[in-house]
Amino acid sequence: SQTAQFTGRISDPNDAAVPGAQVTLTNEGNGFSRDTVSNEEGYYTFPGLQPGKYQIQVQKENFKPVRQSAITLEIGQVARLDYTLEAGQVTEEVTITAAAPILERETTSVGQVIENKTIVTLPLNGRNYTQLVALMPGATPNQGSRAADAISLNGARSFQTTYLIDGVDNNNYILGVDTNSTQALRPSVDSIQEFKVESANYSAEYGRSAGGIVTLAIKSGTNEFHGSAFEFLRNDKLDANNFFNNRAGLKRPPLRFNQFGGTFGGPVFKNHTFFFASYQGTRDTRSRTATTTVPTPEMVNGNFGSINIFDPTTVVGGVRQQFTNNVIPAARIDPVGRRLAALYPVPNQPGLVNNYVANVPTSDNSDQLDLRFDHTFRQADTLFVRYSWSDREISQGSFFAPPGNGGNGFGDYPLLITPKAWSIAGGETHVFSTSVLNELRIGFTKNEANQLSPADEPLFEQFGITGIPLIEGLNGLPEISVTNFSSLGNRTFTPNPKLAEILQVTDNLSWTRGNHGLRFGADLRFRKNFAGTSSNARGNINVNGQFTSRVPGQGAGSALADLLLGQTANATLTTLLTGDFRDHYYGFYANDTWRVTPRLTLNLGVRYELQTPMWEAENRMANFDLNPGSPTYGTFVNARDGGIRERTFSELDTNSFAPRLGFSYELTPKTVVRGSFGVFYGGLGYQAIAQTGAANPPYFINVSRPSATNAATSSLVLQNGFPAGLLDPQNVLNPALYSQPEDFPVSDVYQLNLNVQRELPGQMVVSVAYVGSGTAR
């Protein structure tokens, strides 16, 4: 749980239950207090608490009162504190100075809490708290992900790890834009109270996650004013130049890294209303040393010297004839190819390979803000509101001057990424009685990002490339790949505007009845994803040297020679891809913490989840039906109004029942054995399937024109451009197509664990555990 709780048993020296004992809880930071009484079994419970330091006082007529102070309660913790009352007068108070128990006697999940002191004192590159998640047992950084903080827990996929801030979904649901994070917002480490990683067998309260849960709490204000300020910097004036720059005669690349900010919090009205604010700014400007290959001026003019190139139009006995002196006649040079080749700079290093070195500028600038207000109306009602905001701009420069730009492939083109996000969350905790408490939370998170090409205007017609529709935002040149040379032009898939919104409502009811700690709840999430991408709407052209090889279809000549001849190996052109996707998630659960004996606790829970497939708001989706037995088998089917099946092409999976079973047994006062088994559902792989329906004709047209390897001329000659009407759906003979099955179940994971905890001197615990997981689908 995002909140925490105290629970325990009140007994007399003979271990008999003491019902009706008055138990008072006080938060030492903000003065908040709450009262309860022990029930007929002697148990008391304080659910729905914020992390912090607390004091507990126990009183009962004819017994000495007991007071224990400075008890640290961590996020998601169920701290069990049992008290034995001695016979005596109420004026004879017993003060407990021993530290609170640190063994986990009430829960069976596998996890760990990272407190604020650890977060701010350990060295973190970029002050990214998620790096500490990777230190948890079972955590593996996902090197294959475009998100730098993607982490897999116990073998699950990284997108199946759920991130929560103050109990509200904080996952990054942007489709297909590299925002470099799996989270919508990544708070400054100075704003984090603490966070907890639950990597396996968490309670039925949690759902839509088959990997792990990372719950984070933003700091709250207290009765005292507190603040902090910081500045971290790196500067090239403090660095030496690197070997490759010195060798190439380049100056030391610029580096200016500044990360600054502060926090401030305190009371508005003591013991009642509190505020906390945090700001962090990052300014990161630097260059990276890049090496690529560019042609010599002679090659740009058609003279390839010692490099043999062959005329694709002259084939004798299956062999092409070599150009005289390896020089392409001026009359044979394609005018478009000439203009494109002229974009290459002159080599600044010797040789024909890796003969150009440059400092490529990059920048990553951001601002982020967190604000939180807490208010206590009375013992029965507390309220919090939290607002978080982030604005970031990531820029990657070009290898050489626009519009050529240059680079060694897709990832090197100049690019501007603009991630932005904000979130608002609120929660109200209401105490109905000493045994019943309710927690309501509502949150809304919006994050958006766009990938932009920094070009100012379209240059297709200026360079003579015809047939590419003029569309607002499609500036610069097509992406042009030249094998064994630097690429040219502008990156495809830009502009690429994306947006994700999620509205979440959760409600949790806690009810202590006898030796049962019952908890019921609902988790409702309504999500929107706007996906707009240019795909290859500005064109994607590839030349690889196949037209100037000696033997057609065997080996390769010079890709630059092919470019000068206007011969392309493949050319792709698409329409814009747009979709406004929606989906809903409904989760309901019941959980029972059954204290069978003072030493044995069972955790019994069940959760039911209903995850709808994604639909498009205006039904702009189609599916190529490959479901055997379907009357529309082998044809395109358009989405239409109706049920889930009609709008999404997939049946609704209604079988997501998730039982959770666990036990905790106290072998000795300092040794606990715990074990659990559970079924977990991870949701659909949205990043993989969300856009497939919108990527089918007639909503999206993708046409490639590959050339036969033994042809004398290419299917697309540069000076001829793309044929008119190429993207007309009526003219497309072999379109790219996608199909999704009718039966598309939600992925499931089975988890089990067995662990032993032993308390050591010095408030230390050693834990040895086995964690296993598997999946059936």
Secondary structure, 3 states (H helix, E strand, C coil): CCCEEEEEEEECCCCCECCCCEEEEEECCCCCEEEEECCCCCEEEEEEECCEEEEEEEECCCECCEEEEEEEECCCCEEECCEECCECCCCCCEEECCCCCCCCCCCCCEEEEEEHHHHHHCCCCCCCCHHHHCCCCCEEECCCCCCCCCEEECCCCHHHEEEEECCEECECCCCCCCCCCCECCCCCHHHEEEEEEEEECCCCCCCCCCCEEEEEEECCCCCCCEEEEEEEEEEHHHCCCCHHHHHHCCCCCCEEEEEEEEEEEEEEECCCEEEEEEEEEEEEEEEEEEEECCCCHHHHCCECCCCCCEEEEEEECCEEEECHHHECCHHHCCHHHHHHHCCCCCCCCCCCCCCEEEEEEEEEEEEEEEEEEEEEEECCEEEEEEEEEEEEEEEECCCCCCCCCCCCCHHHCCEEECCEEEEEEEEEEEECCCCEEEEEEEEEEEEEECEECCCCCECCCCCCCCCCCCCCCCCECCEEEECCCCCEECCCCCCCCEEEEEEEEEEEEEEEECCEEEEEEEEEEEEEEEEEECCCCCCEEEECCHHHCCECCECCCCHHHHHHHCECCEEEEECCEEEEEEEEEEEEEEEEEEECCCCEEEEEEEEEEEECCCEECCCCCEEECCCCCCCCCCCEEECCCCCHHHHHCCCCCCCEEEEEEEEEEEEECCEEEEEEEEEEECCCCHHHHCCCHHHCCCCCCEEECCCCCCCCCCCCEHHHCCCCCCCCHHHCCCCCCCCCCCCCCCCEEEEEEEEEEEEECCCEEEEEEEEEEECCC
